[in-house]
Amino acid sequence: MNAKILILREFGRLKVPIGIGNKASGSISLYHEHPSSSDERTVPVLHILDGSSALPAKRRKLFEPRITYMGSGTIKFSGLEYVDGAWYAQEWSCDFDY
């Protein structure tokens, strides 16, 4: 699905959504991955694919996403993000193009 994504947290803290620093756009897809190389289980992971991004990492991942809000053309996901060896709470607000 194509979406405009607003990243609502940075290192687990809520951010005020001002400017383009926390915005991305592209297709989002759900996959299953191993959270670490030593882990045998797989978890669901949302990926931002093939889009334009103002973020330093071209491919952001949201581990174990849960839908926290669903409205007309907008879905808000809550999950975990892995950054520099640590897990942080993360939220994405996605506006879908149709």
Number of C-alpha atoms within 10 A of each C-alpha: 11 18 21 22 24 19 22 21 19 15 14 14 12 13 12 10 13 8 7 11 13 20 20 23 20 18 17 21 13 15 12 13 15 13 16 9 7 7 9 9 10 13 12 16 21 18 17 24 19 13 16 14 21 13 14 9 8 14 13 19 21 22 24 18 21 14 13 13 11 12 8 7 11 16 17 19 21 20 19 19 22 16 10 5 6 9 13 15 18 23 25 22 21 22 18 18 10 7
